[in-house]
Amino acid sequence: MANHKSSQKRIRQTESRRLHNKYYHKTARNAVKALRNTTDKAAAEALLPKVTAMLDKLAKKNIIHSNKAANLKSSLQLKVNALA
């Protein structure tokens, strides 16, 4: 365990940020999975902007890499466009 007050505080901050980031990353993964499993085009088109915004926010806050967000958004858009 760390001895300095500043390093103890840093450990507390890191742990709380890790849990915060883990929650939002998992929420986004579930949203992406829900969108991928959707077979109704109208529902998918309604869900797509929400998921896209969620991915953009995660990329902006460096929870996920910006290229990963772009790749996910692109593949999801292709999936929604392919629905009949």
N, C-alpha and C positions, 0 to 999 in steps of 0.2 A: 504494500500500500504506500502511496505517496506521502511524503512528510511535509511538504510545503502547502500552505493554505491555497495558494494560487493553483497548484496542480490538483489539489483535492476538488476545488471548484470546477476546474477544467474537466475532470472526470465526471462530475455530476452533470455539467452542461452537455458533454458528449453523449452521455447515456440518454438524457431526455431528448436530445435531437435525434439520436438513433431510433428511438421508439416512435417519435413523431414522423420521421421520414419513412420508417417501415410501415406505419399505418397507411400513409397516403400512397406509397408505392403498391401495397397490397390492394388497396381500394381501386387503384387504376388498373391493375392486372385483372381484377374481377370484372371491371367494366368492359375491358377489352374482350375478355372471354365471353361475356354476355352478348356483346355485339357480334362476335364471330359466330355464336351459336344461334343468332336470330335468323329465321327463314322468311319473315315477313318484311317486305321492302319498305313499307310505310313506317313500321316500327324501327327498322334499322336507320332510315333517314332521319327520324326524330331523335334517335340516340346518338348518331354520329357527331353532331356539333358539341354535345356535352362531353363525350369521350375525347374529342380533339382538344377542347379547351382544357380538360384535365391534364392531358399529356403535355400541352404547352406550358401550363403552370409548373408541372414537375420539372420540365427541362429548364425553365427560367430559374428555378430555385436549386438547380444542379442535383436534384434527387435522381433523375435519370439523365443520360447524355442526350444532347440535343439531336444528334444523328439518329439515336435509337427512337426518339419521339417522332422524327420525320419519317423513318422507315415504318413505324407502326401506323402512323396516320395514312401513309401512302397505301400500305397493304389493306387497311380497313376500308379506305375509299374504293379501292379496286373490288373488294369483296361486296360492298354495298352496290356498286354499279353493276356487278354481275348478277345480282338477284333479279329474278323475273317478276 
